[in-house]
């Protein structure tokens, strides 16, 4: 919360990696409550005398709420899949002959899991 409300970092610039999907969903729900403008306090956190004014904090909270559903909050696997989906060329997924055969998802699977083993 401090990164978003006090430091002004956009939620789409932050990744929160959890161990389970349930923990990711719980974190997302907690952030929804924390970013609710009606629940924000009118002061900066203790020790932050130069923090943003209440109007800035409210605007930042509203932007965070708008971005919460597309935020990078989830398991390590979902985060890796997100990166590979957003950057398939950089991850060399489209140049892979197997990626053409199995589509982008086939390339993602190979990138995350490794090549399938063949039995003789």
N, C-alpha and C positions, 0 to 999 in steps of 0.2 A: 504494500500500500504506500509506503513512504516513497518508493521509486516513482510511482505514478502521481500521487497527490502533492508531495513536497518537492521532489526533484524534477517533475514535469516530463518524465519519460513516458512515451506512448506505450500502451499495453501491447501493441503489436511488435514492440521491440524487446519484449521480455518473454522468456520461456520458463515454464514451471514444469519440471519433470517429476512424476510420481512413480511409485512402484506398481500401483494397481489402477484400473479404470475407476473403481469405486472411490479411491482417494482423489483422483482427478476431478470427478463429478462433485465430490464434497468440497474441494477447494474452490471450484467454479461457483458453487452455491454460496460459500462463505464470502467470496469476493463480491458477488451481487449484493449481499447485505451490507458489506463494508463500504461499497461505493455508492450506496443509496444516498443521494444528496440530503434527504430529510434527516439522516442519522449522522451526518458529519458534524464535528464540533467546530466552533468558530475560532479555534486557536491552532497554532502549529504544534507539532509534537514537542515535548519537553526537551530543552537544550537546543532548539532550532529557532533562535531569535529572528533570523533573516528569512523565515519561511514565507510562502505565498500568502496573499490576503485571502479571506474567505471566498470571495467571488472567483478567484483563480482556482482554488481547491474545488469549488462546486462545478466549475466548467470542466476541470480535469476528470472529476468523478463521473460526470455525465458522458464524456467521451469514452471513458473506460467502460461504462455500462453498455454503450453502443457497440463496443468492440469485444465484449466478453465472450460471445458465442463463437467468434472466430479466433480467439486467443490460443496460443500454443500452450495449452494446459493438458497434460496427459502422461501416458507412459513413455518410457524411452523408445519403445517400438513405434508408437504413434508419432512421436517427434521425428524419428528417423524417416518414417514413411512420408511425413509432411515435407521434410527437406528434399527427399528424392523426387517427390511429386512436383514440388515447386521448381526444382533445378535438374530436370532429367538430362539436359545436354551436358551440364557441368559434371554430372555424376556418370557420364558416358553410358547412359542407359539406352539411348536411341541408336548408338553406333553398334551396340551388341547385336550380333546376328540372332541370338536367342530372343532378344527383346522384340525384334521384328516378328519372329515366329509366335511368341506368346503375348504380344502386345506390351503396353507399358506396365501392366500389372505383373506380367511374367518377368520383366526386367527388374521390377521392384523386389519381387520375391527372391530372385537370384542375388540381388545386392544385399538384401537383409539376411537371407538364410544361407546363401552359397549355392553353388551349382548342385543340381540333383545328381545323386549317385546312380549309376546304372549297374544293373546286375547282368552278368554275362549270360 
